[in-house]
Amino acid sequence: MAHRYVAAIDQGTTSSRCIIFDSNSRILAVDQREHRQIFPRPGWVEHDAEQIWARVQEVVTGALDRAGLQPSDLTAVGITNQRETTVLWDRATGRPVHHALVWQDTRTEALCADLAADGGRDRFAETTGLPVASYFSGPKIAWLLEHVPGVRERAEAGELLFGTIDTWLIWNLTGGAAHVTDVTNASRTLLMDLRTLDWDDGVLAALDIPRSLLPEIRSSAEVYGTARGVLEGVPIAAALGDQQAALFGQTCFGVGDAKSTYGTGSFLLLNTGDEPVRSRHGLLTTVGYQLGSDRPVYALEGSIANTGSLTQWLRDRIGLISTAAEIETLALTVEDNGGLYLVPAFSGLFAPHWRPDARGVIVGLTGFAGKGHLARCVLEATAFQTRDVVDAMVLDSGVALKSLKVDGGMTSNNLLMQTISDMLDVPVIRPFVAETTCLGAAHAAGLVTGVWSDLDALRADWQRAAEWTPRLDPRTRERRLRKYHKAVELAKGWIDEDDEIEVG
């Protein structure tokens, strides 16, 4: 049987790429282009949405050229994207009213503090699964409405549209015919009711956001419209936020299946089934995916701020290594961490602790400690943080982890993967196709259009490339975890009220 082809557009924080897969889930071609990072003030992060759209068109054309294909050779296209990043644009002209506010942007902290003053940070958590935080799209919309001249009036007159990046791309790909988002991206706005899968009027009123701005919420896998331009005639058949796309690409279709993406930071998602699980232990409740009219599948998510960035810190700030790959070689020069424990709370502790007053510490220093021990404790910090998130997930869900599927750049570090397996006491599995985010978007689009028949067919295509199994004895594991948690307690409460000038 002749191969059929599916394209995946992955619009990320620093770049856009397009990957074309064949019907055996093999990569046929890739093209990738970076876009500009805009930093108007400390803590403010913006993107040029029009530049992003231009880059997406370039990578689609580039991938088709590399594959020797025409748009008519594609069965479908799926989209995956940086999630909470917020765009407002004119529905008539298609021009954004301001640069996109990126998920990392913290300019809405004061607004979020005001919202939390009435009911606390969890005032909307029962409905949305999320705390009130600058991370999410809702506060970003509210900021644009209040601070960009004329925008509120135009929004209330029905002249403007809001979208996360998936919505922005679908709207442009369809020539303005489809103003839609999927449930995974909508679940990251702080505006969607997790049970009804609709915008919540109470939250909209609290943030003073006109409902007319918002896209229609659809499932993660259905035909939203037909593309024009660079993908002329191709059905746009899937959209998922990047971490949910990785969950789907890793075939985490069963309750208790989990994946962790290891990059600059790390994101761990656990499939909790068709009912949302409200976290009591510092995690986010989100939609994992929804296929057409099927019931949605929910997930718990834990985000870790510093994982790959620790290796960069050791390279660029400390100067102990000259390339990221050298950390493994250096760590293998010693048998253990020499009693060193690093808590990388460079900008506070994220999940599951959520302590912005924490700062990084290295404890256990003796005259015996050397650079190999430091390299090893830097790697172990990622494993300890992963264990903390997994423990919180087990407490919230009551589901024990059987294995962890991993992806991202750090998975090439075999010592790190073994250390994570040792700390979790479960197998850690790396797939043959490392581009799981794009694969998830392609698989969802291909399911809708008949390239793959069902979830079992996707499971059959998924192949493991490597597996690490626990080798550490339980007493050593528990001792090391106990020591790490002692270090975490030392990191908490470091920032005082008069530290602003000194630490920024």
Disulfide bonds with the S-S distance in Angstrom:
none
